[in-house]
Amino acid sequence: MKSTLYYIVAEHLFCVESDESIAALLENYEPFRAAFTEAGQALFSLSVVNDGPVEYVEEWRQDEEGQETVCGHIGPDDSVFEFRWGGRSAGWLVCEAGYRIGTLHLSGFQTKAALDNSLMILFAMASACTGTVLFHSAVVSLDGRGYMFLGKSGTGKSTHARLWLQNIPGTELMNDDNPAVRIKSDGTAVVYGTPWSGKTPCYRNVSAPLGGIVLLSQAPYNRIVRLKGIGAYAAVVPSISGKRWDARIADGLHETENALATYIPVWHLDCLPDADAAHLCKDTIAL
């Protein structure tokens, strides 16, 4: 029997329609669960069915650590994302109506991963024009503010966050891989925990004003410098998820990215994986 479950992430409501076997896979979403009485206009809805595969025209593909995502389209309006692990398909997400309606067609392989990827994609795409972005980042909170650590895979985002937790009293982990940031109507930026957190389970329904963004690079020394203008913008953009060849989404992302680069302090930290790096970073950015 199918049911509809509601969730709120970064103050955006969305819903998932599925049978009980799929609902049982949504434990990481429980902290974000919304009562039916809270349900209003959903940002997007996802239906889950067991009837893959789906035929489509391929546009683009990405392979990261053995996980391949292939993007394409059906007809002029519907987008498709196929998720593969080791060359084997797990599911096909078909998106319509400006990413407000999605259907995940499952293959029976890697169901949980296909479900998480589908919800992340729908959230990132549907929220792109609302001043909201989904980051590839680790984020900690200290004294009521959130601090984000960016960088390429393997740079040490999780390691640097852990160094704050170990060496700076009062630090808490908000999310270890995919926090959301939203620009509010008054121009301030808020960072939110999400149901998606990579290899470190951290599914906290928490938020904090964004106090700073730090781009990390590995180095044989510790040094931090402030980035401004195009340097700040260039540091932020690669860590934000979105379908940038879709003009509407690209415009929405650019507006948010520009606001972040303009109004939120952005730093570049060359660092070792040690306590001194955490203290240098904290003493510089957490004023």
Secondary structure in CASP SS format (residue, H / E / C, confidence):
PFRMAT SS
TARGET T0000
AUTHOR 0000-0000-0000
METHOD secondary structure of the structure
MODEL  1
M C 1.00
K E 1.00
S E 1.00
T E 1.00
L E 1.00
Y E 1.00
Y E 1.00
I E 1.00
V E 1.00
A C 1.00
E C 1.00
H E 1.00
L E 1.00
F E 1.00
C E 1.00
V E 1.00
E E 1.00
S E 1.00
D E 1.00
E H 1.00
S H 1.00
I H 1.00
A H 1.00
A C 1.00
L C 1.00
L C 1.00
E H 1.00
N H 1.00
Y H 1.00
E H 1.00
P H 1.00
F H 1.00
R E 1.00
A E 1.00
A C 1.00
F H 1.00
T H 1.00
E H 1.00
A C 1.00
G C 1.00
Q C 1.00
A C 1.00
L C 1.00
F E 1.00
S E 1.00
L E 1.00
S E 1.00
V E 1.00
V E 1.00
N C 1.00
D C 1.00
G C 1.00
P C 1.00
V C 1.00
E C 1.00
Y C 1.00
V E 1.00
E E 1.00
E E 1.00
W E 1.00
R E 1.00
Q E 1.00
D E 1.00
E E 1.00
E C 1.00
G C 1.00
Q E 1.00
E E 1.00
T E 1.00
V E 1.00
C E 1.00
G E 1.00
H E 1.00
I E 1.00
G C 1.00
P C 1.00
D C 1.00
D E 1.00
S E 1.00
V E 1.00
F E 1.00
E E 1.00
F E 1.00
R E 1.00
W E 1.00
G C 1.00
G C 1.00
R E 1.00
S E 1.00
A E 1.00
G E 1.00
W E 1.00
L E 1.00
V E 1.00
C E 1.00
E E 1.00
A C 1.00
G C 1.00
Y C 1.00
R C 1.00
I E 1.00
G E 1.00
T E 1.00
L E 1.00
H E 1.00
L E 1.00
S C 1.00
G C 1.00
F C 1.00
Q C 1.00
T H 1.00
K H 1.00
A H 1.00
A H 1.00
L H 1.00
D H 1.00
N H 1.00
S H 1.00
L H 1.00
M H 1.00
I H 1.00
L H 1.00
F H 1.00
A H 1.00
M H 1.00
A H 1.00
S C 1.00
A H 1.00
C H 1.00
T H 1.00
G C 1.00
T E 1.00
V E 1.00
L E 1.00
F E 1.00
H C 1.00
S C 1.00
A E 1.00
V E 1.00
V E 1.00
S E 1.00
L E 1.00
D C 1.00
G C 1.00
R E 1.00
G E 1.00
Y E 1.00
M E 1.00
F E 1.00
L E 1.00
G C 1.00
K C 1.00
S C 1.00
G C 1.00
T C 1.00
G C 1.00
K H 1.00
S H 1.00
T H 1.00
H H 1.00
A H 1.00
R H 1.00
L H 1.00
W H 1.00
L H 1.00
Q H 1.00
N H 1.00
I C 1.00
P C 1.00
G C 1.00
T C 1.00
E E 1.00
L E 1.00
M E 1.00
N E 1.00
D C 1.00
D C 1.00
N C 1.00
P C 1.00
A E 1.00
V E 1.00
R E 1.00
I E 1.00
K C 1.00
S C 1.00
D C 1.00
G C 1.00
T C 1.00
A E 1.00
V E 1.00
V E 1.00
Y E 1.00
G C 1.00
T C 1.00
P C 1.00
W C 1.00
S C 1.00
G C 1.00
K C 1.00
T C 1.00
P C 1.00
C C 1.00
Y C 1.00
R C 1.00
N C 1.00
V C 1.00
S E 1.00
A E 1.00
P E 1.00
L E 1.00
G E 1.00
G E 1.00
I E 1.00
V E 1.00
L E 1.00
L E 1.00
S E 1.00
Q E 1.00
A C 1.00
P C 1.00
Y C 1.00
N C 1.00
R E 1.00
I E 1.00
V E 1.00
R E 1.00
L E 1.00
K C 1.00
G C 1.00
I H 1.00
G H 1.00
A H 1.00
Y H 1.00
A H 1.00
A H 1.00
V H 1.00
V H 1.00
P H 1.00
S H 1.00
I E 1.00
S C 1.00
G C 1.00
K C 1.00
R C 1.00
W C 1.00
D C 1.00
A H 1.00
R H 1.00
I H 1.00
A H 1.00
D H 1.00
G H 1.00
L H 1.00
H H 1.00
E H 1.00
T H 1.00
E H 1.00
N H 1.00
A H 1.00
L H 1.00
A H 1.00
T H 1.00
Y H 1.00
I C 1.00
P C 1.00
V E 1.00
W E 1.00
H E 1.00
L E 1.00
D E 1.00
C E 1.00
L C 1.00
P C 1.00
D C 1.00
A H 1.00
D H 1.00
A H 1.00
A H 1.00
H H 1.00
L H 1.00
C H 1.00
K H 1.00
D H 1.00
T H 1.00
I H 1.00
A C 1.00
L C 1.00
END
